[in-house]
Amino acid sequence: MIYTVECNYADLASEAEWNGFYSLEKLPALISVSGFRSSQRFKALSGACPAYLALHSVDTLAVLHSDEYRQKGGGNFSRWQSHITDWRRNFYAGPDRAIAVGADEFLLVSEQGPHVLIELGLTPLALHAVALDKAPASRWLAKLGCVQARASNLQGLNVYRAMTVQLQS
């Protein structure tokens, strides 16, 4: 299952510090939780989407209700909470693991259907919302090399660059 967390951050003065906390402290804490298999964080380059996206591969939704999750990774945002906007969480059925996106690749996300990604010669991964916000109900993910992206029409897609490597348990 894929657990997604998306948001914007509204305070430019503390945004770099918040990004450091999330990428260097929160993701490693999450990946140490039993049932979390991978975690990676992204920043949007274009599209009608929140600026930040985290993709986590988890065993089951029950992981998010565990004491271990609450102690190590769930929450811990009190210092930043007032600046986090457009926050949404989704739990998607689909692939067992989120795709790892390298520094020389982009993550492409379609909420309109897989056809845009297929037209780029990619094989999209389908995600279907089963819990939490359940919006969007479906998404399709693919990764594209930076060189290929320059020659491609990415209109209608949310385009992200990786902020971290994919951490794995």
Buried (B, 14 or more C-beta within 10 A) or exposed (E): BBBBBBBBBEEEEBBEEBBEBBBEEBBBBBBEBEBBBBBBBBEBBEBEBBBBBBBBBBEEBEBBEBEBBEEBBBEBBEEBEEBBEEBBBBBBEBBEBBBBBEEEBBBBBBBEBBEBBBEBEBEBBBBEBBBBEEEBEBBBBBBBEEEBBEEBEBEEBBBBBBBBBBBEE
